[in-house]
Amino acid sequence: MKLRNVAAGVAGGLGAAALGNGLLSWKVGDLDPALEGRQGTYRWRGFDVAYTEAGDPDDPDVLLLHGVHAAASNKEFDQIFDQLAKTHHVVAPDLPGFGRSDRPPLTYSAALYTAFVTDFAEDVTEDAACVATSLSGAYATLAQHQSSPFTRLVLVAPTGDTGPRRTWLRSLIRSPLVGQALFNLLTSKRSLHFFDNREAYSTEASYTESDVDYQWETAHQPGARFAPASFVSGYLDPDVDLGEELVRLDVPVTIVWGRDATVSPLEEGEELAEQADAKLVVFDEAKLLPHAEHPGPFLDVLLDELTEEAVESEPGRA
């Protein structure tokens, strides 16, 4: 009798999970573009990769690569995108498996994202400066070693190591019923608020309810759990020493960090900048996203770097 009760409880739990998953799937609609501009699609290895571009195509190119997390998208750059497009041709993709890009049930890897960044930069941009955050900073660094598509890198809290690899966790989140229910819990609005308050932003005033709404919508698109399953289990970490890779670069590197960052403390940024002999810019009252919390000062820093690059490349300049 007890075994029968346990079986009935498990069946009821699975049934409730299936019902909850179905209701959320029904509730969410198509994801609108997060950035205003010309919407494009880049066909790559069977993916339709969505991107937004703005600005005069004759102006210097800047490629914006968002970070990787459960609710990631190019909306990360909405505070600087329009202003930057006044002086530059700006391109911001949704990485494969995120945002408005395709999300097939692949086993996502660091090698896949490095290859994507390399190919996208070569095919869609020309001599671009690249702004990349978190793990995308490592992908951009490795892409530069492969084909030198960038003239400068501005890396926001870059990392190549988010923790040990846990195959069981990746398999769990990829599973169709329990995995989807677990991912729905991890990306509930309450959980998103918790992450934003604790890790992403230094104050609650740095983001809005519409930001959380978009995070929720992008995290509940069909197939949304597959790329994050590889992320939370450590399989999107490239197997390299990021500091050593930065040392070998042939272009200027600027590292940007929030002083109050907790996931990647400032000490990591200081060590990385010292190892790579790179410029380090620290923003007070900021955590993981200084470009979102302090868009004006961040743009000032970025434009100074881009202007310096332009001056150095002029004929006759040393």
C-alpha positions in Angstrom: 0.0 0.0 0.0 2.8 2.4 0.9 4.5 1.7 -2.5 1.3 2.3 -4.3 0.9 5.7 -2.4 4.5 6.6 -3.4 3.8 5.7 -7.0 0.6 7.7 -7.0 2.5 10.7 -5.5 5.2 10.5 -8.2 2.6 10.2 -10.9 0.7 13.2 -9.5 3.9 15.3 -9.3 4.9 14.5 -12.9 1.4 15.3 -14.0 1.5 18.6 -12.2 4.8 19.4 -13.8 3.5 18.5 -17.2 0.5 20.7 -16.6 2.6 23.6 -15.4 5.0 23.3 -18.3 2.1 23.3 -20.7 0.5 26.4 -19.2 3.7 28.4 -19.3 4.3 27.3 -22.9 0.8 28.5 -23.8 1.2 31.8 -22.0 4.4 33.0 -23.6 4.3 34.5 -27.1 6.8 35.3 -29.8 9.7 37.3 -28.6 9.9 40.8 -30.0 13.3 42.4 -30.9 14.9 44.0 -27.8 16.8 46.6 -29.8 15.5 49.1 -32.3 17.2 48.9 -35.6 17.5 46.9 -38.8 16.6 43.2 -37.9 18.7 40.6 -39.7 19.1 36.9 -39.9 22.5 35.1 -40.2 22.3 31.6 -41.4 25.0 29.5 -39.7 25.4 25.7 -39.4 21.6 25.2 -39.6 20.8 28.1 -37.1 18.9 31.2 -38.0 20.7 33.7 -35.8 18.9 36.9 -35.2 20.8 40.2 -34.9 20.1 43.9 -34.9 22.2 46.5 -36.5 22.0 50.3 -36.5 24.1 53.3 -37.6 25.7 54.2 -40.9 27.3 51.1 -42.5 30.2 53.3 -43.6 31.0 54.1 -40.0 33.5 51.9 -38.1 32.0 48.6 -37.0 31.4 47.6 -33.3 30.2 44.1 -32.5 28.3 43.7 -29.2 28.3 40.2 -27.7 26.0 39.6 -24.7 26.9 37.4 -21.8 25.7 33.9 -21.2 23.0 33.0 -18.6 19.6 31.5 -18.4 17.8 34.7 -19.7 20.5 36.1 -21.9 19.8 38.2 -25.0 21.1 41.3 -26.8 18.8 43.4 -24.7 21.8 43.6 -22.4 23.0 46.5 -24.6 19.7 48.5 -24.8 21.1 51.3 -22.7 24.0 52.0 -25.1 22.9 50.7 -28.5 21.2 53.8 -29.9 23.8 56.3 -28.6 26.7 54.2 -29.9 25.0 54.0 -33.3 25.2 57.7 -33.8 28.9 57.4 -34.4 29.4 53.7 -35.3 27.9 50.9 -37.2 26.7 48.7 -34.4 25.8 45.0 -34.7 24.3 42.9 -31.8 23.4 39.3 -32.3 21.5 37.0 -30.1 23.9 34.1 -29.6 22.7 30.7 -30.9 20.4 29.2 -28.3 19.4 32.6 -26.9 17.0 35.5 -27.6 15.4 35.4 -31.0 17.9 33.0 -32.4 17.2 29.3 -33.0 17.4 27.0 -30.0 17.6 23.4 -31.2 18.3 20.7 -28.6 22.0 20.5 -29.3 24.7 19.8 -26.8 26.0 23.4 -26.7 29.7 23.9 -26.1 32.4 26.6 -25.9 33.8 25.4 -29.2 30.5 26.1 -30.9 30.3 29.7 -29.6 33.9 30.4 -30.4 33.3 29.2 -34.0 30.1 31.3 -34.2 31.8 34.5 -33.0 34.7 33.9 -35.5 32.4 33.3 -38.5 29.9 36.0 -37.6 32.6 38.6 -37.2 34.2 37.7 -40.5 30.9 37.6 -42.5 28.9 40.4 -41.0 31.5 42.9 -39.8 34.8 44.3 -41.0 37.7 45.4 -38.8 35.3 45.6 -35.9 36.0 46.6 -32.3 34.3 44.0 -30.1 32.5 44.6 -26.8 31.9 41.3 -25.1 30.7 40.3 -21.6 31.3 37.3 -19.3 32.0 34.1 -21.2 31.6 35.9 -24.6 34.8 37.7 -23.7 36.6 34.4 -23.8 35.0 33.4 -27.1 36.0 36.8 -28.6 39.5 36.3 -27.4 39.8 32.8 -28.9 38.2 34.1 -32.2 40.9 36.7 -32.4 43.5 34.0 -32.2 41.8 32.0 -35.0 41.3 34.7 -37.6 42.0 38.2 -36.2 38.6 39.7 -37.0 38.8 42.5 -34.4 40.9 45.7 -34.1 40.2 46.1 -30.3 38.6 44.2 -27.5 36.6 45.8 -24.7 35.8 42.9 -22.3 33.3 43.3 -19.4 34.0 41.0 -16.5 35.4 38.3 -18.9 35.8 34.8 -17.7 36.7 31.4 -19.0 35.8 29.4 -15.9 32.4 29.3 -14.2 33.0 26.1 -12.2 33.4 22.3 -12.6 31.7 20.3 -15.2 28.6 18.4 -14.0 27.3 16.0 -16.6 24.4 15.0 -14.4 23.1 18.5 -14.1 23.2 19.1 -17.8 21.3 15.9 -18.4 18.7 16.8 -15.8 17.9 20.2 -17.2 17.8 18.8 -20.8 15.3 16.2 -19.7 11.8 16.9 -21.2 9.6 16.9 -18.2 11.5 17.3 -15.0 14.2 19.4 -16.7 11.7 21.8 -18.1 9.9 22.1 -14.8 13.2 22.8 -13.0 14.2 25.4 -15.6 10.8 27.1 -15.3 11.5 27.4 -11.5 15.0 28.8 -12.2 13.6 31.4 -14.6 10.5 32.4 -12.7 10.1 36.1 -12.2 10.9 35.7 -8.5 14.1 33.9 -9.4 15.0 36.5 -12.0 14.4 39.3 -9.5 16.6 37.5 -7.0 19.5 37.1 -9.5 19.2 40.7 -10.7 19.3 42.0 -7.2 22.0 39.8 -5.9 24.4 39.3 -8.8 23.6 41.5 -11.8 22.9 45.0 -10.5 24.2 47.0 -7.5 20.7 48.5 -6.8 17.2 47.7 -7.7 16.9 51.1 -9.4 19.3 49.9 -12.1 16.6 47.9 -13.9 12.9 47.9 -14.5 10.0 45.5 -14.4 10.0 45.5 -18.2 13.6 44.2 -18.1 12.5 41.3 -15.9 9.4 40.7 -18.2 11.7 40.4 -21.2 14.1 38.1 -19.3 11.1 35.9 -18.5 9.8 35.9 -22.1 13.2 34.9 -23.6 13.7 32.2 -21.0 10.4 30.6 -21.8 10.7 30.4 -25.6 10.7 26.9 -27.1 14.0 25.2 -26.5 15.2 27.8 -24.1 16.7 25.4 -21.6 19.2 23.6 -23.8 22.0 26.2 -24.0 21.7 27.2 -20.4 21.8 23.5 -19.5 25.4 23.5 -20.8 26.1 26.8 -19.1 25.1 25.9 -15.6 26.9 22.6 -15.8 30.2 24.2 -16.9 30.2 23.0 -20.5 30.4 26.4 -22.0 33.7 27.2 -20.3 36.6 27.0 -22.8 39.4 24.8 -21.6 42.0 27.6 -21.6 43.7 30.0 -19.2 42.1 33.3 -20.2 44.9 35.4 -18.9 47.4 33.5 -21.0 45.2 33.8 -24.1 44.9 37.6 -23.5 48.7 37.9 -23.3 49.0 36.5 -26.8 46.6 38.9 -28.4 47.9 41.3 -31.1 45.2 44.0 -30.5 44.6 46.4 -27.6 42.5 45.1 -24.7 40.5 47.0 -22.2 38.9 45.2 -19.2 35.9 46.7 -17.5 34.7 45.6 -14.1 32.0 46.5 -11.5 33.6 47.2 -8.1 30.7 45.5 -6.3 30.7 42.3 -8.5 30.2 39.1 -6.5 30.0 36.3 -9.1 33.3 37.5 -10.5 34.9 39.7 -7.8 37.1 42.7 -8.7 40.1 40.8 -7.5 39.8 38.5 -10.5 39.7 41.5 -12.8 42.8 43.0 -11.3 44.7 39.7 -11.6 43.5 39.2 -15.2 44.5 42.8 -16.2 47.9 42.4 -14.5 48.6 39.1 -16.2 47.5 40.4 -19.6 49.1 43.8 -19.2 45.7 45.3 -20.1 44.0 48.5 -19.1 41.5 48.0 -16.3 38.5 50.4 -15.9 36.5 50.0 -12.7 33.0 51.4 -12.2 31.8 52.1 -8.7 28.3 51.1 -7.6 28.2 48.4 -10.3 28.2 44.6 -10.4 28.1 42.4 -13.6 26.7 45.0 -16.0 28.4 48.4 -15.7 27.3 49.2 -19.2 23.6 48.8 -18.1 24.0 50.5 -14.7 26.1 53.4 -15.9 25.5 53.7 -19.7 26.7 57.3 -20.0 30.1 56.9 -18.3 30.6 53.5 -20.0 30.0 55.1 -23.4 32.5 57.8 -22.5 35.1 55.1 -21.8 34.2 53.1 -24.9 34.3 56.0 -27.2 37.6 57.1 -25.8 39.0 53.7 -26.6 37.5 53.7 -30.1 38.8 57.2 -30.8 42.3 56.2 -29.6 42.1 53.2 -32.0 41.1 55.5 -34.9 44.0 57.9 -34.2 46.5 55.2 -33.9 45.4 53.8 -37.3 45.7 57.1 -39.2 48.6 57.2 -41.7 51.7 58.8 -40.3 50.8 58.0 -36.7 53.2 56.1 -34.6 
